[in-house]
Amino acid sequence: MKPTLTFSLRKDKEKDGLCPVLFRITIDGNSQYKATGIKVPKIQWDESAQRVKGNSKDAKNANTTLDTFYESFLTAKQDLVTEHKEHIHANYIEKMFPKNEGDYTLLKMIDDFIEMMEYKKREDLSTYRKYKTIKIHIIEFLGESKNYHGSDIHMSKADYEFIIAFYQYLKGKGIGQNSAKKYMDHLKSVFVEALNRERIYKNPFNSFKVKKVKVDKRALNFEEFQKLSSADMKSEHLTHVRNIFILQCLTGLAYADLKAATMKDITPSTEGLRILNITRAKSTEYKDYKCRIPVLALTEKIINQYKNDPARKESNLIIPISSNQKYNDSLKKMAIVAQLENPLEITTHVGRRTFATVAMELGMDAPTIISVLGHQSFEMLKRYAKTQDTKIVGDFKKFESKLKIAL
């Protein structure tokens, strides 16, 4: 199929009565939209003629520019027909109108989006990290893909097929569906912003849908926690990994929060136990809210093991922790050595959920657990804690003993 060119008005981007004029090149059913740089009054646009109505100076200048575009198109079209004779493929569209310095690449758009968030202070630190992680994944995908070459891709080429291919790449790396969906949701936000800035004229995410899968999230119960605590780890490295994990189970801290915690965060209290004061990295609604976590004797014992550690001397860290990926890998090895069920399900998130589960199992009040975890509602707690049958049965026995009802 030979190339065709049409002009159209972007009516949804009307501002001060003016709408941008786009041109669309179509080859083999594949189309690309580009901006002409012209904005005209909506009421003066002739849909059938694809030109501006009227004899005013502005109308004539706009039509002259559109004519120039069309003449350039015809020239490029003839050159391609001469070069390729019978058939012109879609990948020659760019040759019609080569990209200019104003075109945006996907990685540039992600950088601009992150900068915009930082300026508006709309997101928490963990969300910033997700966008930066997306950028890393895209760079790796482009480097490994057979269909997409180079270190970056122009927004005009990041189409629906690109979105599907990138999603499949994430799944192929072993990233779960829910995690992959979160990455794609964040990437969609970048494309929405690109659409708002007129860097693209069609959002490829409009046809992309991924459902969230309901997952029974893993947590250790009290029996498993005891089993892990007494297991022989066989090596200093795995003993260290277990120490980190047990600290998560005793404090309810997420990986990022424990990794950043220093000895200065521990303060005395009048209640007998020292207090660990942490402002969660993943906190948007209550930026200044600090989780106040009592430091138990077992927690103190683990912390004291690292008083001569270089990380303590250099950065005053409570405990040195490796990267998230390395820690996750080591946790699975730890779980295998401890002979826990489903060891490959043990991740950094399990420690935090284990705290909530064991605390509830042993009778800690829900408001206390919610406060320590930094949640704002019981609904959030229910996502973390798995209520064990022993706890439910025990609570019902207490309930029965207090009823004192005779039938």
C-alpha positions in Angstrom: 0.0 0.0 0.0 1.3 3.4 -0.9 1.8 6.1 1.8 -1.1 8.6 2.4 -1.0 11.8 4.4 -3.9 13.5 6.1 -4.3 16.6 8.3 -6.6 16.7 11.3 -7.4 18.9 14.2 -6.6 17.9 17.8 -9.9 19.2 19.3 -9.3 17.8 22.8 -6.3 20.1 23.1 -8.2 23.3 22.5 -6.7 26.3 24.4 -7.8 29.9 24.0 -10.0 28.8 21.1 -7.0 27.3 19.1 -6.4 23.7 18.3 -3.1 22.1 17.1 -3.1 20.6 13.6 -1.6 17.2 13.2 -0.5 15.3 10.2 -0.9 11.5 9.9 1.2 9.3 7.6 -0.2 5.8 6.9 1.6 2.9 5.3 0.2 -0.7 5.3 -2.4 0.3 7.9 0.3 1.6 10.3 0.0 5.3 11.2 2.2 7.9 12.9 1.0 11.3 14.1 3.2 14.3 14.2 2.7 17.9 15.0 2.8 20.5 12.3 3.4 23.3 14.8 0.3 25.1 13.6 -2.7 26.1 15.8 -5.9 27.3 14.3 -9.4 28.3 15.5 -11.7 25.2 15.6 -14.5 27.0 13.9 -12.2 27.8 10.9 -11.1 24.3 10.2 -12.5 22.6 7.1 -12.7 18.8 7.8 -13.2 17.8 4.2 -10.6 20.1 2.6 -8.2 19.6 5.5 -7.3 23.3 5.4 -8.2 26.6 7.2 -11.2 28.4 5.9 -11.1 32.1 5.1 -8.8 34.7 3.4 -7.2 36.2 6.5 -3.5 36.5 6.7 -3.3 33.9 9.4 -5.4 31.5 7.4 -3.3 31.9 4.3 0.0 31.4 6.2 -1.4 28.3 7.9 -2.5 26.8 4.5 0.8 27.7 2.9 2.6 25.8 5.7 0.3 22.8 5.2 0.9 22.9 1.5 4.6 22.8 2.1 4.2 19.8 4.3 2.2 18.0 1.6 4.7 18.9 -1.1 7.5 17.5 1.1 5.5 14.4 1.6 4.9 13.9 -2.2 8.7 14.3 -2.9 9.6 11.8 -0.2 6.9 9.4 -1.3 8.2 9.5 -4.9 11.8 8.9 -3.7 10.7 5.9 -1.7 8.6 4.5 -4.6 11.6 4.9 -6.9 13.9 3.3 -4.4 11.7 0.4 -3.3 9.6 0.1 -6.5 6.5 -2.0 -5.8 6.1 -1.9 -2.0 6.8 0.5 0.8 7.0 -0.8 4.4 5.9 1.0 7.5 9.4 1.4 8.8 10.0 4.0 6.0 7.6 6.4 7.7 10.4 8.2 9.5 12.1 8.8 6.2 9.1 11.0 5.2 9.8 13.5 7.9 13.0 12.8 9.8 12.9 13.3 13.6 14.1 16.7 14.8 15.7 17.7 18.1 12.2 18.5 19.5 11.2 14.8 19.5 11.2 13.1 22.9 12.6 9.8 23.9 11.0 7.5 26.4 13.9 7.7 28.9 14.0 11.5 28.6 10.2 11.5 29.3 10.7 9.3 32.4 13.4 11.7 33.6 11.2 14.7 33.1 8.3 12.9 34.9 10.5 12.2 37.9 11.7 15.8 37.9 8.1 17.0 37.8 7.2 14.8 40.8 10.1 16.1 42.8 9.1 19.6 42.0 5.4 19.0 43.1 6.5 16.7 45.9 3.5 14.4 45.0 5.0 11.0 45.7 6.9 9.1 48.4 10.5 7.9 48.1 9.6 4.4 47.3 7.6 5.6 44.3 10.6 7.6 43.0 12.6 4.4 43.2 10.0 2.5 41.2 10.2 5.0 38.3 14.0 4.7 38.4 13.7 1.0 38.4 11.3 1.1 35.4 14.0 3.1 33.6 16.6 0.5 34.3 14.3 -2.3 33.1 13.6 -0.4 29.9 17.3 0.1 29.2 17.9 -3.6 29.7 14.9 -4.5 27.6 16.1 -2.4 24.7 19.6 -3.9 25.0 18.3 -7.4 24.8 15.4 -7.1 22.4 15.7 -8.3 18.8 13.0 -5.9 17.6 14.1 -2.8 19.5 17.8 -1.8 19.2 19.7 1.0 20.9 19.9 2.6 24.4 16.6 4.5 24.0 13.4 4.8 21.9 11.5 7.7 20.6 8.0 8.3 22.1 6.5 8.0 18.6 7.8 4.4 18.3 6.8 3.3 21.8 3.5 1.9 20.6 1.1 -0.8 21.7 3.4 -3.5 20.5 6.3 -2.0 22.5 4.1 -2.0 25.6 3.1 -5.6 25.2 6.7 -6.7 24.5 8.0 -4.8 27.6 5.3 -6.3 29.8 6.2 -9.8 28.5 9.9 -9.0 29.2 9.1 -8.2 32.8 7.1 -11.4 33.3 9.9 -13.4 31.6 12.4 -12.0 34.2 10.3 -13.7 36.9 8.5 -10.6 38.1 5.1 -11.5 39.4 1.9 -10.3 37.7 0.9 -7.9 40.4 4.4 -6.4 40.6 4.6 -6.2 36.8 1.2 -4.5 36.8 2.5 -1.9 39.2 5.4 -1.1 37.0 3.1 -0.8 34.0 0.7 1.5 35.9 3.6 3.8 36.7 4.8 3.7 33.1 1.2 4.5 32.0 1.4 7.7 34.1 4.5 8.7 32.1 2.6 8.2 28.8 -0.4 10.2 30.1 2.0 13.1 30.9 3.6 12.7 27.5 0.1 13.0 25.9 -0.6 16.1 28.0 2.6 17.6 26.8 1.8 16.7 23.1 4.9 14.5 22.9 2.5 11.8 21.6 -0.9 12.0 20.1 -2.3 8.6 21.1 -1.7 6.7 24.3 -0.8 3.0 23.6 -2.0 2.1 27.1 -5.6 2.8 26.1 -5.9 -0.8 24.9 -3.6 -2.4 27.5 -5.3 -4.1 30.4 -3.8 -6.2 33.1 -5.8 -7.6 36.0 -4.5 -7.8 39.6 -4.3 -11.3 40.9 -5.4 -12.0 44.5 -2.5 -13.5 46.3 -2.4 -15.3 49.6 0.6 -13.4 51.0 3.2 -15.4 52.8 3.9 -14.9 56.5 5.5 -17.2 59.2 3.3 -18.2 62.1 4.7 -18.4 65.6 5.8 -22.1 65.3 7.7 -21.4 62.0 9.3 -18.3 63.6 10.5 -20.4 66.5 11.8 -23.0 64.1 13.8 -20.4 62.1 15.2 -18.8 65.3 16.7 -22.1 66.5 17.9 -23.5 63.2 21.6 -24.0 62.5 22.4 -21.6 59.6 25.6 -23.4 58.7 27.4 -20.2 57.7 28.1 -16.7 59.1 26.5 -15.2 56.0 23.2 -16.9 56.5 23.3 -16.2 60.2 23.6 -12.5 59.4 20.7 -12.8 56.9 18.6 -14.4 59.6 19.5 -11.7 62.1 18.2 -9.1 59.6 15.0 -11.0 59.0 14.4 -11.6 62.7 14.8 -7.8 63.3 12.1 -7.3 60.7 9.9 -9.8 62.5 10.5 -8.1 65.9 10.0 -4.6 64.7 7.7 -4.8 61.7 10.1 -2.7 59.7 10.2 -2.8 55.9 13.5 -3.5 54.1 14.1 0.1 53.2 13.4 1.4 56.7 15.6 -1.2 58.5 18.4 -0.6 56.0 18.4 3.2 56.7 17.9 2.9 60.5 20.8 4.2 62.6 21.7 4.0 66.3 20.6 7.7 66.6 17.0 6.5 65.9 17.0 4.6 69.2 16.1 6.7 72.2 15.5 6.0 76.0 12.0 5.8 77.4 10.5 5.9 80.8 8.8 2.5 80.3 11.9 0.4 80.6 12.5 -0.4 77.0 14.4 1.8 74.5 12.3 3.1 71.5 13.2 2.9 67.8 11.8 6.0 66.1 11.3 5.5 62.3 9.6 7.7 59.7 8.6 5.2 57.0 10.1 5.7 53.5 6.7 4.7 52.1 4.5 7.3 53.7 2.5 9.9 51.8 -0.5 10.9 53.9 1.4 11.5 57.2 4.9 12.7 56.2 6.0 13.5 59.8 4.5 10.5 61.5 7.0 8.4 63.3 6.6 4.7 64.1 7.6 4.2 67.8 8.8 0.6 68.2 9.9 -0.8 71.6 13.3 -2.5 71.4 12.9 -5.9 72.9 15.7 -7.8 74.7 16.2 -10.1 71.7 16.3 -7.1 69.4 19.0 -5.5 71.7 21.0 -8.8 71.5 21.1 -8.8 67.8 21.9 -5.1 67.5 24.8 -5.5 70.0 26.4 -8.2 67.8 27.3 -5.4 65.3 28.8 -2.8 67.7 32.3 -3.4 66.1 31.0 -3.8 62.5 32.6 -1.3 60.0 29.1 -0.2 58.9 28.3 0.8 62.5 31.6 2.7 62.8 31.3 4.4 59.4 27.5 5.1 59.2 26.2 4.2 62.6 23.8 1.7 61.0 21.9 -0.6 63.3 22.8 -3.5 61.0 24.5 -3.7 57.6 22.1 -4.8 54.8 22.9 -5.7 51.2 20.8 -4.7 48.1 17.2 -5.8 48.0 17.9 -8.4 45.3 20.8 -10.0 47.1 18.9 -10.0 50.4 15.9 -11.7 48.7 18.1 -14.3 47.2 19.8 -15.0 50.5 16.5 -15.2 52.3 15.5 -18.1 50.1 18.7 -19.9 51.0 18.1 -19.2 54.7 14.6 -20.7 54.4 15.9 -23.8 52.7 18.5 -24.4 55.4 15.8 -23.8 58.1 13.5 -26.3 56.3 10.6 -23.8 56.1 7.7 -24.7 53.9 7.7 -23.0 50.5 11.1 -21.5 51.0 11.1 -19.7 47.6 8.2 -17.6 48.8 10.3 -16.0 51.5 11.0 -12.3 50.6 11.8 -9.1 52.3 8.1 -8.4 52.7 7.5 -11.6 54.7 9.4 -10.3 57.8 7.0 -7.4 58.1 4.0 -9.6 57.6 5.4 -12.1 60.1 5.5 -9.4 62.8 1.8 -8.6 62.3 0.8 -12.3 62.2 2.8 -13.5 65.2 1.9 -10.4 67.2 -1.8 -11.0 66.6 -1.4 -14.7 67.3 0.2 -13.9 70.7 -2.5 -11.5 71.6 -1.1 -8.0 70.8 -3.9 -5.5 70.4 -4.7 -4.4 66.8 -4.3 -0.7 67.5 -0.8 -1.3 68.8 0.2 -3.3 65.7 -1.3 -0.7 63.4 0.7 2.0 65.2 4.0 0.1 64.9 3.4 -0.7 61.2 2.5 2.9 60.4 -0.9 2.0 59.0 -3.9 4.2 59.1 -6.6 1.6 59.3 -7.5 -2.0 60.3 -8.1 -2.7 56.6 -4.4 -2.2 55.9 -3.5 -4.5 58.8 -5.7 -7.3 57.4 -3.6 -7.3 54.2 -0.5 -8.0 56.3 -1.5 -10.3 59.1 -2.7 -13.8 58.6 -4.9 -14.8 61.6 -4.0 -18.3 62.6 -6.6 -20.9 63.7 -5.0 -21.2 67.1 -5.6 -17.4 67.6 -9.2 -17.7 66.4 -10.0 -20.7 68.5 -8.4 -19.2 71.5 -10.3 -16.0 71.2 -13.6 -17.9 70.9 -12.8 -19.9 74.0 -12.2 -16.6 75.9 -15.4 -15.3 74.4 -17.3 -18.4 75.5 -15.9 -18.3 79.1 -17.2 -14.7 79.5 -20.6 -15.3 78.0 -22.1 -17.2 80.9 -25.3 -17.9 79.1 -27.6 -20.7 80.1 -30.1 -22.1 77.6 
